[in-house]
């Protein structure tokens, strides 16, 4: 049986940010964050549309989490 690899530092940061975003915007669901591994840019584009924020506004929100 193959054990999954532990999350990288970047993955841990993203998981934390994702959790905080869901608390800040309770209407976000797990489906808003699902995409192929390594496709964070696709998630960011989806979140921009869903939240009605620009890329810089979303980056600013993430920076404050």
C-alpha contacts under 8 A as a table, 3 or more apart, distances in Angstrom:
res1	aa1	res2	aa2	distance
7	X	10	X	7.89
7	X	11	X	5.52
7	X	12	X	6.06
8	X	11	X	5.06
8	X	12	X	6.20
9	X	12	X	5.10
9	X	13	X	6.30
10	X	13	X	5.10
10	X	14	X	6.18
11	X	14	X	5.03
11	X	15	X	6.07
12	X	15	X	5.11
12	X	16	X	6.23
13	X	16	X	5.14
13	X	17	X	6.15
14	X	17	X	4.98
14	X	18	X	5.91
15	X	18	X	5.06
15	X	19	X	6.22
16	X	19	X	5.19
16	X	20	X	6.31
17	X	20	X	5.08
17	X	21	X	6.00
17	X	62	X	6.67
17	X	65	X	6.35
18	X	21	X	5.08
18	X	22	X	6.23
18	X	33	X	7.80
19	X	22	X	5.23
19	X	23	X	6.49
20	X	23	X	5.06
20	X	24	X	6.15
20	X	65	X	6.64
21	X	24	X	4.97
21	X	25	X	5.88
21	X	26	X	8.00
21	X	28	X	7.94
21	X	62	X	7.88
21	X	65	X	7.89
22	X	25	X	5.12
22	X	26	X	5.24
22	X	27	X	7.40
22	X	28	X	5.62
22	X	29	X	7.19
23	X	26	X	5.38
25	X	28	X	5.92
26	X	29	X	7.77
28	X	32	X	6.26
29	X	32	X	5.42
29	X	33	X	7.39
30	X	33	X	5.43
30	X	34	X	6.58
31	X	34	X	5.22
32	X	43	X	7.25
32	X	46	X	7.22
32	X	47	X	7.12
33	X	43	X	5.88
34	X	43	X	7.39
35	X	39	X	6.43
35	X	40	X	7.81
35	X	42	X	7.36
35	X	43	X	6.84
36	X	39	X	5.68
37	X	40	X	7.71
39	X	42	X	5.52
39	X	43	X	6.88
40	X	43	X	5.08
40	X	44	X	6.16
41	X	44	X	4.95
41	X	45	X	6.20
42	X	45	X	5.17
42	X	46	X	6.27
43	X	46	X	5.05
43	X	47	X	6.09
44	X	47	X	5.05
44	X	48	X	6.13
44	X	55	X	7.86
44	X	58	X	7.98
45	X	48	X	5.11
45	X	49	X	6.49
45	X	55	X	7.76
46	X	49	X	5.28
46	X	50	X	6.12
47	X	50	X	4.92
47	X	51	X	5.76
47	X	52	X	7.95
47	X	53	X	7.94
48	X	51	X	5.39
48	X	52	X	5.60
48	X	53	X	4.89
48	X	54	X	5.96
48	X	55	X	6.43
48	X	58	X	6.66
49	X	52	X	5.07
49	X	53	X	6.74
50	X	53	X	7.98
53	X	56	X	8.00
53	X	57	X	5.74
53	X	58	X	6.01
54	X	57	X	5.07
54	X	58	X	6.17
55	X	58	X	5.20
55	X	59	X	6.11
56	X	59	X	5.00
56	X	60	X	6.02
57	X	60	X	5.02
57	X	61	X	6.25
58	X	61	X	5.04
58	X	62	X	6.22
59	X	62	X	5.06
59	X	63	X	6.07
60	X	63	X	5.03
60	X	64	X	6.45
61	X	64	X	5.36
61	X	65	X	6.61
62	X	65	X	5.28
